[in-house]
Amino acid sequence: MTVVQIIPLAVLVAMFVIATRWPLNIGVMALVASFGVGYFMLGMSDQQILAEFPASIVLTIIGVTYFFSMAQRNGTIGILVKACVRMVRGRTLLLPWVFFLAAAALTSLGTFSPAAIALLAPAALGFAYESRLHPVAMGAFIINGAHAGGFSPLSVAGVLVHDIALRNHFPISQGGLFAASFALNLILSALTLLLFALTGRLRDGAGGQHTDVDMPSTERPHGEQILTLALIAAMLVCTLGFHLPIGFVALSAGLLLAFVNIKEHRTFIGGISWSTVLLVAGMITYVSLLQHVGVIDTLAMQALALGAPLLIALVLCYVIGVGSAFASSTALLTAFIPMAGPLLATSSLSASGTVAALSVAATVVDVSPFSTDGALVVANAREDDRQRVYRQLMFYAGGVVLVAPALAWALLVATGIM
């Protein structure tokens, strides 16, 4: 590698280290680094630096989080969750699966996984303690569910991965990506349930005694909530049926809701995930700069020197999985998916299968208490039980890091199923 390639790569590594050590937005650092490296080192103009700025992805994030911040605040999401819980009619062993499906439904419609977990975790862990189910098992089901729906064609992550693949000239199947993510997280959840049952920890200190839970009271949607549900249905029709861009559709739906509740419009604007906007925009801009100077191609060619494409894909799955347990999954996806380009171009590996495996490996490890998703589970544990939940969740996450990347590789890459 040349000096011109080594310095930008070293800056990227430094950004990940800093973001892991301190709560700084890596996207802001990436935008500043894009300016510093591009302007002063490479002599690029600001227009050239921003040539690959992901405007469509940014619009998607803004539109989706704008709409769903309203759906959360007007109580529509709460009604949907309560309706799901009532379905089990007190059968506590079905509760983890109910929250898995509720989280999957929320993220598949466009809610960010941390937002979905923040919405569900208080109720889920409350029910877990009340019914004596292990809180770590319940937390794992919520997180797995959120990731199961997290790569739907309507979700920000699904749009992001699809657009990055298109930019790098290896188009993937959005439906295949969604199905693969859902299936892998479903399998991991079933394995989690089996693990806790075999070790005798599924019933958390209950001695195997069945304990029913009180079901939430029936609450019918009204007024603004009915309109929100209708708009969610309309968004599904427009994006899946007519293939309209989800960003514009979500903004339009959000604007209609804003007219209904003008007084709280400023709080809805505040619900937009600006931190994610900065993260995605900054990382994609900086990675495009790395591609401009040939860093991505050089790294990919060095990886190809390992020989067997299947081995390279496995290594990539583990590197992105271990890294995501401590750093941003979205940031790592934007950096690693372009590296798969030369590998896919010189081998018979499936583009959809390889990208799906990388995406799953990067996200399922977010059960780690060092990530936002895992931290939300710990935060919603009882105060006197928080240290135990943190410790056991950390051990569980270690097992996921060891197993999940290999499972994703074996099912999605090695089999050639996609």
C-alpha positions in Angstrom: 0.0 0.0 0.0 1.1 3.5 -0.7 1.4 6.3 1.8 -1.6 8.0 0.3 -3.6 4.8 1.0 -2.1 4.1 4.5 -2.9 7.5 6.0 -6.6 7.5 5.2 -6.9 3.9 6.4 -5.1 4.7 9.7 -7.5 7.6 10.2 -10.4 5.2 9.7 -9.0 2.8 12.3 -8.4 5.7 14.7 -12.0 6.8 14.3 -13.3 3.4 15.3 -11.0 3.3 18.3 -12.1 6.8 19.5 -15.8 6.0 19.0 -15.4 2.8 21.0 -13.6 4.6 23.8 -15.7 7.8 24.0 -19.4 8.5 23.1 -18.5 10.6 20.0 -20.5 10.2 16.8 -18.2 8.5 14.3 -20.2 10.1 11.4 -19.1 13.6 12.5 -15.5 12.4 12.7 -15.8 10.8 9.3 -17.1 14.1 7.7 -14.3 16.1 9.3 -11.8 13.4 8.2 -13.2 13.5 4.7 -12.5 17.2 4.6 -9.1 16.9 6.1 -7.9 14.1 4.0 -9.7 15.1 0.8 -8.9 18.8 0.8 -5.5 19.0 2.3 -3.9 15.7 1.3 -5.6 14.8 -2.0 -6.3 18.4 -3.2 -10.0 17.7 -3.8 -12.7 20.4 -3.9 -15.7 20.3 -1.5 -17.9 19.3 -4.5 -15.6 16.3 -5.2 -15.5 15.3 -1.5 -19.3 15.3 -1.3 -19.9 13.7 -4.7 -20.9 10.4 -3.1 -22.9 12.0 -0.3 -25.8 9.5 0.3 -28.8 12.0 -0.1 -31.4 9.3 -0.8 -30.4 7.3 2.3 -30.3 10.4 4.5 -33.8 11.2 3.3 -35.0 7.7 4.1 -33.7 8.0 7.7 -35.3 11.4 8.2 -38.6 10.4 6.8 -38.9 7.1 8.6 -37.8 8.3 12.0 -40.0 11.5 11.6 -43.1 9.4 11.0 -42.5 6.8 13.7 -41.6 9.3 16.3 -45.2 10.5 15.9 -46.6 7.0 15.9 -44.8 6.5 19.2 -45.9 9.7 20.8 -49.6 9.4 19.9 -49.8 5.9 21.4 -50.3 3.9 18.3 -47.2 1.7 18.9 -48.3 1.1 22.4 -51.7 -0.2 21.2 -50.0 -2.6 18.8 -47.8 -4.0 21.5 -50.7 -4.5 23.9 -52.7 -6.2 21.2 -49.8 -8.6 20.6 -49.4 -9.4 24.4 -53.2 -10.1 24.7 -52.8 -12.8 22.0 -51.0 -15.2 24.4 -53.9 -15.1 26.9 -51.6 -15.6 29.9 -49.4 -18.4 28.4 -46.0 -17.0 29.6 -43.8 -19.3 27.6 -45.2 -17.7 24.4 -44.4 -14.1 25.6 -40.8 -14.1 24.3 -42.1 -15.1 20.8 -44.8 -12.4 21.0 -42.1 -9.7 21.7 -39.9 -11.2 19.0 -42.6 -10.8 16.5 -43.6 -7.3 17.8 -40.0 -6.1 17.5 -39.8 -7.6 14.0 -43.0 -5.9 12.9 -41.8 -2.5 14.2 -38.4 -2.7 12.5 -39.8 -4.2 9.2 -42.1 -1.2 9.0 -39.1 1.2 9.3 -38.5 1.7 13.1 -34.8 1.7 14.0 -33.9 -1.3 16.1 -32.8 0.7 19.1 -36.1 2.6 19.0 -38.1 -0.6 18.8 -36.2 -2.1 21.7 -36.6 1.1 23.7 -40.4 0.9 23.1 -40.7 -2.8 24.0 -38.0 -3.4 26.7 -39.9 -1.8 29.6 -43.0 -4.0 29.0 -41.1 -7.1 28.0 -38.8 -7.2 31.0 -41.7 -6.2 33.3 -43.6 -9.3 32.1 -40.4 -11.4 32.4 -40.0 -10.6 36.1 -43.7 -11.0 36.7 -43.9 -14.4 35.1 -40.4 -15.5 36.3 -38.9 -15.8 32.9 -35.2 -15.0 32.7 -34.7 -11.3 31.8 -31.6 -12.1 29.6 -33.6 -14.6 27.5 -36.4 -12.0 27.1 -33.9 -9.3 26.2 -32.3 -11.5 23.6 -35.6 -12.3 22.0 -36.4 -8.5 21.7 -33.1 -7.8 20.1 -33.2 -10.8 17.8 -36.7 -9.8 16.8 -35.6 -6.2 16.0 -32.9 -7.5 13.8 -35.1 -10.1 12.2 -37.2 -7.3 10.6 -34.3 -4.8 10.4 -33.5 -5.5 6.8 -36.9 -5.3 5.2 -37.3 -3.3 2.0 -38.9 -0.6 4.1 -36.3 -0.4 6.8 -33.4 2.1 6.8 -30.8 -0.8 7.2 -32.4 -2.7 4.3 -32.3 0.4 2.0 -28.7 1.2 3.2 -27.3 -2.2 2.4 -29.1 -2.4 -0.9 -27.9 1.0 -2.0 -24.3 0.3 -0.9 -24.4 -3.0 -3.0 -25.7 -1.1 -6.0 -23.0 1.6 -5.7 -20.4 -1.2 -5.8 -22.0 -2.9 -8.8 -23.2 -6.1 -7.2 -27.0 -5.8 -6.9 -28.7 -8.0 -4.3 -32.2 -9.2 -3.6 -33.9 -7.0 -1.0 -36.5 -9.8 -0.4 -33.7 -12.3 0.0 -31.8 -10.1 2.5 -35.0 -9.7 4.6 -35.8 -13.4 4.5 -32.2 -14.4 5.4 -32.1 -11.9 8.3 -35.5 -13.1 9.6 -34.6 -16.8 9.3 -31.2 -16.5 11.0 -32.6 -14.5 13.9 -35.4 -16.9 14.3 -32.9 -19.8 14.5 -30.8 -17.9 17.0 -33.9 -17.3 19.2 -34.9 -20.9 19.1 -31.3 -21.9 20.1 -31.4 -19.3 22.9 -34.6 -20.8 24.2 -33.1 -24.3 24.0 -29.9 -23.1 25.8 -31.8 -21.5 28.7 -34.2 -24.5 29.0 -31.3 -27.1 29.0 -29.4 -25.1 31.6 -32.4 -24.7 33.8 -32.4 -20.9 33.6 -35.5 -20.3 31.5 -37.6 -20.1 34.7 -35.6 -17.5 36.6 -35.7 -18.8 40.2 -39.3 -20.0 39.8 -38.6 -23.7 40.5 -40.4 -24.7 37.3 -43.7 -23.2 38.7 -46.0 -21.7 36.1 -47.0 -18.2 36.8 -49.6 -16.3 34.8 -49.3 -12.6 34.0 -52.0 -10.0 33.9 -52.9 -9.1 30.4 -53.2 -5.4 29.5 -56.7 -4.0 29.2 -58.3 -3.7 25.9 -57.7 -0.3 24.3 -59.3 0.7 21.0 -57.6 3.1 18.7 -59.3 6.4 18.1 -58.8 9.6 16.2 -55.1 10.2 15.5 -54.3 6.6 16.2 -56.7 5.3 13.5 -55.2 7.8 11.1 -51.7 6.6 12.0 -52.6 2.9 11.4 -54.2 3.8 8.0 -51.1 5.7 7.0 -48.9 2.7 7.9 -51.0 0.6 5.7 -50.8 3.2 2.9 -47.0 3.3 3.3 -46.9 -0.4 2.8 -49.0 -0.2 -0.4 -47.1 2.7 -1.8 -43.6 1.3 -1.2 -44.2 -2.4 -1.8 -47.0 -2.2 -4.4 -46.0 0.9 -6.4 -42.2 1.0 -5.5 -42.3 4.6 -4.4 -39.3 5.8 -2.4 -39.8 5.2 1.3 -38.2 8.5 2.3 -40.7 10.7 0.5 -43.6 8.4 1.4 -42.8 8.5 5.1 -42.3 12.3 5.0 -45.7 12.7 3.3 -47.4 10.5 5.9 -45.6 12.4 8.7 -46.7 15.7 7.3 -50.4 14.6 7.3 -50.0 13.6 11.0 -48.4 16.9 11.7 -51.4 18.8 10.4 -53.6 16.8 12.8 -51.3 17.7 15.8 -49.7 21.1 15.0 -49.0 21.9 18.6 -46.5 19.0 19.1 -44.8 19.3 15.7 -41.5 20.5 17.2 -41.3 17.3 19.3 -41.9 15.2 16.2 -39.0 16.9 14.5 -36.9 16.2 17.6 -37.7 12.5 17.1 -35.7 12.3 13.9 -32.6 10.2 14.5 -30.1 12.9 13.6 -27.2 10.9 15.1 -27.9 8.1 12.6 -28.1 10.6 9.8 -24.7 11.9 10.7 -23.3 8.4 11.1 -24.5 7.1 7.8 -23.7 10.3 5.8 -20.2 10.6 7.3 -19.2 7.0 7.0 -20.4 6.6 3.4 -18.7 9.8 2.4 -15.4 8.8 3.9 -15.6 5.2 2.6 -16.2 6.6 -0.9 -13.0 8.7 -0.4 -11.1 5.5 0.5 -12.4 3.9 -2.6 -11.2 6.9 -4.6 -7.6 6.4 -3.5 -7.8 2.6 -3.9 -7.8 1.5 -0.2 -10.8 -0.7 -0.5 -9.5 -2.5 -3.7 -6.1 -3.0 -2.1 -7.5 -4.5 1.1 -9.8 -6.7 -0.9 -6.9 -7.9 -3.1 -4.8 -8.7 0.0 -7.7 -10.6 1.4 -8.0 -12.6 -1.9 -4.4 -13.6 -1.4 -5.7 -15.9 1.4 -6.9 -18.2 -1.4 -10.2 -19.9 -0.9 -13.2 -17.4 -1.4 -15.2 -19.3 1.2 -12.5 -18.8 3.8 -12.2 -15.1 3.0 -16.0 -14.8 3.5 -15.8 -16.5 6.8 -13.0 -14.2 8.0 -14.9 -11.2 6.9 -18.0 -12.4 8.8 -16.0 -12.8 12.0 -14.1 -9.5 11.7 -17.3 -7.6 11.2 -19.1 -9.6 13.9 -16.4 -9.0 16.6 -16.0 -5.4 15.6 -19.8 -4.7 15.8 -20.0 -6.0 19.3 -18.0 -2.9 20.4 -18.6 -0.4 17.6 -21.4 0.8 15.3 -22.9 -2.0 13.1 -24.0 0.6 10.6 -20.6 2.1 10.3 -18.9 -1.3 9.9 -21.4 -2.3 7.2 -20.6 0.8 5.2 -16.9 -0.1 5.4 -17.0 -3.8 4.9 -19.7 -4.4 2.2 -17.6 -2.6 -0.5 -14.7 -5.0 0.3 -16.8 -7.9 -0.8 -16.9 -6.5 -4.4 -13.6 -7.9 -5.7 -14.3 -11.2 -3.8 -17.6 -11.5 -5.6 -16.2 -10.5 -8.9 -13.4 -13.2 -8.8 -15.4 -16.1 -7.4 -18.7 -17.9 -7.8 -20.0 -16.8 -4.4 -23.6 -15.4 -4.3 -23.7 -11.6 -3.9 -27.0 -11.8 -2.0 -25.8 -14.6 0.3 -22.5 -13.0 1.1 -23.9 -9.5 1.8 -26.7 -11.1 3.8 -24.2 -13.1 5.9 -22.1 -9.9 6.5 -25.3 -8.0 7.5 -26.5 -10.6 9.9 -23.0 -11.1 11.4 -22.8 -7.3 12.0 -26.1 -6.9 13.7 -26.9 -10.1 15.8 -23.9 -9.3 18.0 -25.7 -6.0 19.1 -27.0 -8.1 22.0 -23.7 -7.1 23.7 -24.2 -4.8 26.7 -21.5 -2.5 25.0 -24.0 -1.8 22.2 -27.1 0.4 22.3 -29.5 -2.6 22.0 -27.9 -4.6 24.8 -27.5 -1.5 27.0 -31.2 -0.8 26.7 -32.0 -4.3 28.0 -29.6 -3.7 31.0 -31.2 -0.3 31.6 -34.7 -1.8 31.9 -33.7 -4.6 34.3 -34.6 -4.1 37.9 -32.1 -1.9 39.8 -31.2 -4.7 42.2 -30.8 -7.2 39.4 -29.0 -4.9 36.9 -25.5 -6.1 37.6 -26.4 -9.8 37.2 -28.2 -9.1 33.9 -25.2 -7.1 32.7 -22.8 -9.9 33.5 -25.0 -12.7 32.1 -25.8 -10.7 29.0 -22.1 -10.2 28.4 -21.5 -14.0 28.6 -24.4 -14.6 26.3 -23.1 -12.0 23.8 -19.7 -13.8 23.8 -21.4 -17.0 22.8 -23.3 -15.1 20.0 -20.0 -13.6 18.7 -18.5 -17.1 18.6 -21.5 -18.9 16.9 -23.5 -16.3 14.9 -20.9 -15.3 12.2 -20.1 -19.0 11.5 -23.9 -19.8 11.4 -24.5 -17.0 9.0 -21.6 -18.0 6.8 -22.6 -21.7 6.8 -26.2 -21.2 6.0 -26.0 -18.2 3.6 -22.6 -18.5 1.9 -21.3 -22.1 2.0 -24.6 -23.6 1.0 -25.1 -21.2 -1.9 -28.8 -21.1 -1.0 -29.2 -17.5 -2.1 
